[in-house]
């Protein structure tokens, strides 16, 4: 069994070497404890995901597709985006502590993670992945909803994110502009799910970092109209009403629990 857990350590060590080896000299990286190497790797990776996805998406919708997706008067100011970047970068060291901790728990055999898909087969992998995503969807919905409903949580944590409450203040950079504890709480279902259902370790890590890209996308105010995806059109309503569309990837939880509001209902009716 210890040999199997070593597969996880070998895998994280491989990721550490790839990332750290490209930005830091070996004499700096090698003496660091494995846990700290993992945190530094996650910090570099999380920061790159945030800035690359944010800048590319802003460049596309505000410059290349100027006035196509977002009207000129709805483009957020540079000042607003810089504020969002400042909030997100201050929180980033704390955000990446969660995947670092989850990797530590996986390496020590505390979770139900498995290392290789061949260990269980592709069918079981897909079934477990679906169950994992349902748990994450359910968990994030209720975590997000309670961050609104429990007044101290909203006042001291979630309100930091909801100062961006109009189309001309929301941007892809707002996706990670949270109080650090708020961001950790909303990502926590990803880790809790590891104790409830067998999950492929690498897929878990990839999904955590895809959160950065997804959150950039749902803050661009562009309604993609791809049912049942909880896209930016739905999430913009959340930022303006505060009482609807708490969901994450899909509309299912809001539909089930009566908090769904469709963007098409707010569109002007054609005569």
Residue pairs with C-beta under 8 A, 6 or more apart in sequence:
1 109
4 115
5 107
5 108
5 109
7 115
7 116
8 103
8 106
8 107
8 113
8 115
8 201
9 34
9 107
11 115
11 201
11 202
12 34
12 38
12 103
12 107
13 34
13 37
15 41
15 205
16 29
16 34
16 37
16 38
16 40
16 41
19 41
19 44
19 45
20 29
20 37
20 40
20 41
20 44
21 29
23 44
24 40
29 37
29 40
32 40
35 100
35 104
38 100
38 103
38 104
39 96
39 97
39 100
42 96
42 99
42 100
43 92
43 93
43 96
45 96
45 209
46 92
46 95
46 96
46 209
46 212
47 89
47 92
49 209
49 212
49 213
50 88
50 89
50 92
50 173
50 175
50 176
50 212
50 216
53 172
53 212
53 213
53 216
54 85
54 171
54 172
54 173
54 175
54 216
57 172
57 216
57 217
57 220
58 81
58 171
58 172
58 173
61 68
61 69
61 70
61 220
61 222
62 70
62 75
66 72
69 220
69 222
70 167
70 220
70 221
70 222
73 168
74 167
74 168
74 221
75 168
76 168
76 169
76 170
76 171
77 168
80 164
80 168
80 169
80 171
81 171
81 173
83 177
84 164
84 171
84 173
84 174
84 177
85 173
85 177
87 160
87 177
87 178
88 173
88 175
88 176
88 177
88 178
90 180
91 176
91 177
91 178
91 179
91 180
91 183
92 176
94 180
94 181
94 183
94 184
95 176
95 180
95 183
95 184
95 187
97 184
98 184
98 187
98 188
98 190
98 191
98 208
99 205
99 208
99 209
101 191
102 111
102 190
102 191
102 194
102 204
102 208
103 205
105 111
105 191
105 194
106 113
106 194
106 201
106 204
110 195
111 194
111 195
111 199
112 194
112 195
112 196
112 197
112 198
112 199
113 194
113 198
113 199
113 200
113 201
113 204
114 120
114 198
114 199
114 200
114 201
115 200
115 201
117 125
117 200
120 128
120 198
124 198
125 200
128 197
128 198
128 199
128 200
129 199
129 200
129 203
131 197
132 193
132 197
132 199
132 204
133 249
135 189
135 192
135 193
135 196
135 197
136 189
136 190
136 193
136 207
136 248
137 247
137 248
137 249
137 250
137 252
137 253
138 189
138 253
139 188
139 189
139 192
139 193
140 186
140 189
140 247
140 248
141 246
141 247
141 248
141 253
141 254
141 257
143 185
143 186
143 188
143 189
144 186
144 246
144 247
144 248
145 246
145 257
145 259
146 153
147 153
147 154
147 157
147 158
147 182
147 185
147 186
148 154
148 158
148 242
148 243
148 246
156 179
157 178
157 179
157 181
157 182
157 185
158 178
158 179
158 182
160 177
160 178
160 179
160 182
161 174
161 177
161 178
161 179
161 182
162 239
162 242
163 169
164 170
164 171
164 174
164 177
164 219
164 239
165 239
165 240
165 242
166 239
166 240
167 221
167 236
170 219
170 220
170 221
170 236
170 239
171 219
171 220
172 216
172 217
172 219
172 220
173 216
173 219
174 219
175 212
175 214
175 215
175 216
175 217
175 218
175 219
176 183
176 212
176 215
176 216
178 186
187 208
187 211
190 204
190 207
190 208
190 211
193 199
194 204
214 249
217 231
217 232
218 230
218 231
218 232
218 234
218 235
219 232
219 235
220 232
221 232
221 233
221 236
222 231
222 232
222 233
223 231
223 232
223 233
223 234
223 236
223 263
224 231
224 232
224 233
225 231
225 233
225 264
227 251
228 250
228 251
228 252
229 249
229 250
229 251
230 245
230 247
230 248
230 249
230 250
230 251
230 254
233 263
234 244
234 245
234 247
234 251
234 254
234 260
234 261
234 262
234 263
235 245
236 263
237 244
237 245
237 261
237 263
237 266
238 244
238 245
238 246
241 261
243 259
244 254
244 259
244 260
244 261
245 251
245 254
245 259
245 260
245 261
246 253
246 254
246 259
247 253
247 254
247 260
251 260
254 260
254 261
